[in-house]
Amino acid sequence: MARMIRAIDDEVYVEDDAFGLYDTDVSIDSAGSDHWAAVRLEAWDGEPPPADESWETADRLTFEAETGIVALVMPEGTGHDFLIGPPYFEYAVAVYSKGGGDLEEAQERWYEAFEEGVEEPVRGVERWLLRFSGPFVMSSTPSGTCGRFRTANRGGWSRSPGRPSPSRCRCPCRRRRSGRPRSRTRCGPLSRSGCGARRRCS
């Protein structure tokens, strides 16, 4: 039976009816824009059970995690870092939501209050549950990438022999965070750091 390894409660400011996850190509559609949504992130060591009946199933997505750490993406910065597992593996996320049907009415009340000087947007009406599971499949990575992992087992993983430990790697492979979800399309040619990690141009 799968077990939950860790969880965190966070929130995300939704703009343009969607929000994303840092360092992935995941985009989640919201019921509205310009509001704060409550989000619970959970990491599981296997396929998680379905959420209870109070949640509506929104989607199930797979993605490659280049760092093994995700965070909610907002117009300005990101939410809290959340570790889901080792880097360069494929993961799945089961997406659930609730409260979307009440969001439109709440925002209409806020628009009326905004005209009277209330600037704080709607908060916590829409709620999300993201259940991450994996790692499943070894992703293709540049030769010589630091911290590269070879196998993924249920509840654990092992690092390829002969590779440097991630904690000892001194390569400049930490990328600048963007206020928007990472796109697969990059401007200009890719550069490579000493550990083979891909970096975006500024």
C-alpha positions, 0 to 999 in steps of 0.5 A: 500500500502506498504511503504519503511521505510528506505534505505541505499546505500552500497558496497560489495567486492565480492569473490568466485562469491558470497556475503552474509548477516551477521547473515543469511544463505542468499548467493547471486551469482554474475556475477564475483569475485574480484570486488566491487559491489554497493548494495542498501538495502531497508526495507519495511513494506509490500510486496514491488512493483517490481523494475523498468524495468532497473533491472533484477529479480534475486531471492526472498528468505526467511530467519530468522533474529536472530538479525533483523539487516543485513549487507553485508559480505566481506572477511574482516568484514562487511558493514553498519548495516541495521535494517530490524525489530525485531529479531527472525522473518522470512523475505523475500528479493526480489533481483534485479541486473543490470550490470552483463553482463558488468562485464566480459569486465570490469574485462578483462580491469582491468586484463590488467591494473593490469599487468601495476601496477593498483591494484584498482579492478573494482568498481560499474559495477555490482549493486544490489537492496535488498528489505526486507519485513516482519516480517511474521512468529514467529520463534522458539526461546529458552525459556526466550530469551530477547527481544522476540516478539510474534506478527507481524502486517503489519507495526508494532509488539508488544513484549510479556508481561513479557519479559525484554526489549532488551535495559535493557538486560545485557546478553552477547548475542552480537556475534563476527562478522565473515568475512564469512556468518554464517553457520547453521553448527557450530563447537562443541556444542552450548553454551547459554548465560544468555538470552538463545541466541545461540553463536558460538565457536570462 
